[in-house]
Amino acid sequence: MTAPRKILIIRLSSLGDILHAIPAYKSLRAAYPAARIDWLVESRMAFLLSVVPGLDNIIEVDTRKAREQLGTLEPWVQLRRVLQKLRSQGYEIALDFQGLLKTGLLSLLSGARTRIGFGPSLVRERPAHWFYNRQISKPTSQQHIVELNMALAKAAGGLQVPWQTDLSIPAKDADQVSGRLEADRLSKFAIINPGGGWPTKRWSAARYGALARRMIAELNLPIIVTTAPGEEGLYGEIAEKCKSRDLHNYQLPFLQLIPLIKKAMLFVGGDTGPFHMASILGVPAICILGPTTPERNGPWTNADEPVFRILPCSFCYKRTCPTQNECMDLPIDMVFAAVVRRLERIQ
């Protein structure tokens, strides 16, 4: 196979899914160090790719705006400009890591001669596979999504590489985080991230509060609770249950989570972007899982621990639940025991 000169990666969103695809990008970069590798991404997610070392070009597209403003011309004009830019690059290979109808179509419209994607049993929207001229089949056993993405990269000649990645941290962000930690006199701490994109992925804030209280009292480990805008209520409930001066709330821009997580002894959270950020950075982590399976969406390493229940409806991958989210009815003792075991493996 002749080494390609220009490669296009298509993974539009979301934050966790983009993180899952970064090891596959590393695989391609290791195989083709001289190639130009570009990434097509939703405009609102492009900031995350700015910290990926060695990526040549970030091409932004706003498919949400096109959908929301179907009756106006401007988003479609912008979309046309993106397509013209893609076609002008002369990509030899396009890899679709998302498996949607729109991403499959974008791979075709990019003009790439070789279009690689997941087969019909792996794509999220079945018609997507019509647009690929090379596909990977579903493995015989459950694999982590990072491993599936690596298989897609290897279909293009990518090499096996470590999944962990040292993301580039802007100096101003690192300095701001260091300054805040110094002001709070925090050098040894754990992070709890209670949020989640799906309501069904969230363990209760009250239980996170009880867990934080035990970690502070029994492990002498201060806790930083990371929250996003609009999650102030989650922290309030955690603080009410924890009642400790060693509990802190940091509401940071997503990129500032990088230097914060890198300094943490442990990360505890659900199947969310911040958890996968901890995983890609190689920070010890506990993942609390409900509707998503630990084999596919859980910890990236065997050292980290998933905490979950097995029910008849387990791993349904649904954003709403008719059973009052029983899969997330996990005892505090169960999660605390996982925390203790993971900390013991660090020492």
C-alpha positions in Angstrom: 0.0 0.0 0.0 1.4 3.4 -1.0 1.6 5.8 1.9 -1.3 8.3 1.7 -0.4 12.0 1.6 -3.7 13.3 2.8 -6.1 11.7 5.3 -9.4 13.0 6.6 -10.8 11.9 10.0 -14.6 12.4 10.5 -15.8 12.5 14.1 -18.1 15.4 14.6 -19.0 15.0 18.3 -19.4 14.5 21.3 -16.6 15.3 23.7 -16.2 11.7 25.0 -16.5 10.2 21.5 -13.8 12.6 20.2 -11.5 11.5 23.0 -12.3 7.9 22.1 -11.1 8.6 18.5 -7.8 10.3 19.4 -5.8 7.0 19.9 -6.9 6.1 16.3 -5.5 9.4 15.1 -2.2 8.6 16.9 -2.2 5.2 15.2 -2.5 6.9 11.8 0.2 9.5 12.6 2.6 6.8 13.8 2.1 4.9 10.5 2.2 8.0 8.3 4.4 10.7 9.9 4.7 12.7 6.7 1.0 12.7 5.8 -1.4 15.6 6.3 -4.1 14.5 8.7 -7.1 16.7 9.0 -10.2 16.3 11.3 -13.8 17.3 10.4 -15.6 18.3 13.6 -18.7 20.2 14.7 -17.8 23.9 15.4 -18.8 23.7 19.0 -16.4 20.8 19.6 -13.4 22.1 17.7 -11.8 23.5 20.9 -11.0 20.0 22.1 -9.0 19.2 19.0 -6.8 22.3 19.5 -4.9 20.4 22.3 -4.2 17.3 20.1 -0.5 17.3 19.2 0.5 17.0 15.5 -3.0 17.4 14.0 -2.6 19.4 10.8 -5.9 21.0 10.2 -9.3 21.3 12.0 -12.2 21.7 9.6 -15.3 23.0 11.3 -18.9 22.2 10.2 -22.2 23.3 11.9 -24.7 20.6 11.0 -26.9 21.6 14.0 -27.4 25.1 12.6 -28.3 23.6 9.2 -30.9 21.5 10.8 -32.3 24.2 13.1 -32.5 26.8 10.3 -33.8 24.7 7.4 -35.7 27.6 6.0 -32.8 30.0 5.8 -30.0 30.1 3.3 -27.0 31.1 5.4 -26.2 27.7 7.1 -26.5 25.9 3.8 -24.1 28.4 2.1 -21.6 27.7 4.9 -22.1 24.0 4.5 -21.4 24.3 0.8 -18.2 26.2 1.5 -17.1 23.4 3.9 -17.8 20.7 1.2 -15.9 22.8 -1.4 -12.9 23.0 1.0 -13.0 19.3 1.6 -13.1 18.4 -2.1 -10.3 20.8 -2.9 -7.9 19.0 -0.5 -7.5 15.9 -2.5 -7.9 13.4 0.4 -6.9 9.9 -0.5 -8.5 8.3 2.6 -11.5 9.4 4.7 -12.3 7.5 7.9 -15.8 7.9 9.5 -15.6 7.1 13.2 -19.2 8.2 13.8 -21.3 6.0 11.6 -24.3 8.3 11.0 -26.0 8.9 7.7 -24.7 12.5 7.6 -21.1 11.5 8.4 -21.2 8.7 5.8 -22.4 11.2 3.3 -19.7 13.6 4.3 -17.1 11.0 3.7 -18.5 10.5 0.1 -18.7 14.2 -0.6 -15.2 14.8 0.6 -14.0 13.2 -2.6 -11.7 10.7 -0.9 -11.0 7.7 -3.1 -10.9 5.3 -0.2 -13.7 5.7 2.4 -13.4 3.5 5.5 -16.1 3.0 8.1 -17.9 0.5 10.3 -20.0 -2.3 8.8 -23.8 -2.4 8.9 -23.9 -4.1 12.4 -21.7 -1.4 13.9 -22.9 1.9 12.4 -25.3 3.9 14.5 -27.5 4.6 11.4 -27.6 1.6 9.1 -27.6 3.6 5.7 -24.2 5.1 6.7 -22.3 2.0 5.5 -23.6 2.5 1.9 -21.1 5.3 1.5 -17.9 3.3 2.4 -15.9 1.2 0.0 -14.0 -0.4 2.8 -15.7 -1.6 6.1 -14.8 -3.4 9.3 -17.0 -6.1 10.6 -18.4 -6.5 14.1 -15.9 -8.4 16.3 -16.9 -11.8 17.8 -16.7 -10.4 21.3 -17.5 -7.1 22.9 -14.7 -4.5 22.5 -14.1 -1.1 24.0 -15.0 1.7 21.6 -11.3 2.8 21.6 -10.4 -0.6 20.3 -13.0 -0.5 17.6 -11.7 2.9 16.5 -8.2 1.5 16.5 -9.4 -1.3 14.2 -10.8 1.3 11.8 -7.4 3.1 11.8 -5.6 -0.2 11.2 -7.8 -0.8 8.2 -6.1 2.2 6.7 -2.6 0.9 7.7 -2.4 2.4 11.2 -0.1 1.0 13.8 -0.8 -0.2 17.4 0.0 2.6 19.8 -0.7 3.3 23.5 -4.1 4.7 24.1 -2.9 7.3 26.6 -2.0 10.7 25.2 -0.4 13.8 26.8 -2.6 16.5 25.5 -1.1 20.0 25.0 -2.2 22.3 27.8 -2.2 26.1 27.0 0.1 27.8 29.5 -2.5 30.3 30.6 -4.9 27.4 31.5 -2.3 25.5 33.4 -1.3 28.6 35.3 -4.8 29.4 36.3 -5.5 25.9 37.6 -2.2 25.8 39.5 -2.9 29.2 41.0 -6.3 28.1 42.3 -5.0 24.9 43.7 -2.3 26.8 45.5 -4.9 29.3 46.9 -6.9 26.4 48.2 -3.8 24.6 49.5 -4.5 21.5 47.5 -1.7 19.3 46.5 -3.3 15.8 47.1 -6.9 15.5 46.1 -9.5 13.4 44.3 -12.0 14.6 41.7 -15.7 13.7 41.7 -17.6 14.6 38.5 -21.4 14.1 39.2 -22.7 15.3 35.8 -23.6 13.4 32.7 -25.0 14.1 29.3 -27.8 11.5 29.8 -30.0 11.6 32.9 -29.7 7.8 33.0 -25.9 7.9 33.4 -26.0 10.0 36.6 -25.5 8.5 40.0 -27.4 10.5 42.6 -25.8 13.7 44.0 -26.7 12.7 47.5 -24.7 9.4 47.2 -21.8 11.3 45.7 -22.0 13.5 48.8 -21.9 10.6 51.1 -19.0 9.1 49.1 -17.1 12.4 49.4 -17.7 12.4 53.2 -16.2 9.0 53.5 -13.3 9.7 51.3 -12.4 12.8 53.3 -13.0 11.2 56.7 -11.6 7.7 56.1 -8.9 8.3 53.5 -7.9 11.9 54.4 -8.4 12.9 50.8 -9.8 16.3 49.9 -12.4 16.3 47.2 -12.8 18.7 44.2 -16.3 18.4 42.7 -16.2 19.5 39.0 -19.4 20.8 37.6 -20.6 22.4 34.4 -22.7 25.5 34.0 -26.2 24.7 35.2 -25.0 22.0 37.6 -24.9 24.2 40.7 -27.8 22.2 42.2 -25.7 19.0 42.0 -22.9 20.5 44.0 -25.4 22.0 46.5 -26.8 18.5 47.2 -23.3 17.0 47.4 -22.2 19.7 49.8 -25.3 19.3 52.0 -24.6 15.6 52.3 -20.8 15.9 52.8 -20.6 18.9 55.2 -16.8 19.3 55.1 -14.4 22.1 54.6 -12.3 19.8 52.5 -14.9 19.7 49.8 -14.4 22.2 46.9 -16.3 23.1 43.8 -14.5 23.9 40.6 -16.5 25.0 37.6 -13.9 25.3 34.8 -13.8 25.6 31.1 -13.4 22.0 29.6 -9.8 22.6 28.6 -8.8 23.6 32.1 -10.0 20.1 33.3 -6.8 18.8 31.6 -4.3 20.3 34.0 -6.7 19.8 37.0 -7.2 16.1 36.2 -3.5 15.5 35.6 -2.8 16.6 39.2 -5.5 14.4 40.8 -4.8 11.2 42.6 -8.1 9.7 41.5 -11.1 10.6 39.3 -14.6 9.3 40.1 -17.5 9.8 37.7 -19.8 8.3 35.2 -19.5 7.5 31.4 -18.9 11.2 30.5 -16.4 13.4 28.7 -14.4 14.2 31.9 -14.1 10.5 32.8 -12.7 9.7 29.4 -10.4 12.7 29.7 -9.0 11.1 32.9 -8.6 7.9 31.0 -6.7 9.3 28.0 -4.4 11.2 30.4 -3.7 8.0 32.3 -5.1 9.2 35.7 -6.5 6.5 38.0 -10.3 6.4 37.7 -13.5 4.8 38.9 -16.4 4.7 36.4 -20.0 4.4 37.7 -22.0 2.8 34.9 -25.7 2.2 34.3 -27.2 2.1 30.8 -23.8 1.6 29.0 -21.7 -1.5 29.2 -18.3 -1.5 31.0 -16.7 -3.5 28.2 -17.5 -0.8 25.5 -17.7 2.5 27.5 -16.0 1.8 30.8 -12.3 2.2 31.9 -9.6 2.2 29.3 -7.2 0.0 31.4 -7.6 -3.1 33.6 -6.2 -1.1 36.6 -9.2 1.2 36.7 -12.6 -0.1 38.0 -16.1 -0.1 36.6 -18.9 -0.1 39.2 -22.3 -1.4 37.9 -25.3 -3.7 38.4 -26.5 -6.6 36.3 -30.3 -6.4 35.7 -32.5 -8.0 33.0 -32.6 -4.6 31.2 -28.9 -3.8 31.8 -26.9 -1.9 29.2 -29.9 -0.7 27.2 -28.2 2.5 26.0 -31.4 4.5 26.6 -31.5 8.1 27.7 -34.8 7.7 29.5 -35.7 4.8 31.8 -39.2 3.3 32.7 -37.8 1.6 35.9 -36.7 4.8 37.7 -33.1 4.2 36.7 -32.6 1.1 38.8 -29.3 0.3 37.1 -27.8 3.3 38.9 -29.1 2.3 42.3 -25.6 1.4 43.4 -24.7 1.3 47.1 -22.2 3.8 48.5 -20.2 1.0 50.1 -19.8 -0.6 46.7 -18.3 2.5 45.1 -16.2 3.3 48.2 -14.7 -0.2 48.1 -13.7 0.3 44.5 -12.1 3.6 45.4 -10.1 2.0 48.2 -8.9 -0.8 45.9 -7.9 1.6 43.1 -5.9 3.8 45.5 -4.1 0.7 46.9 -2.9 -0.2 43.4 -1.4 3.3 43.0 1.0 2.8 46.0 
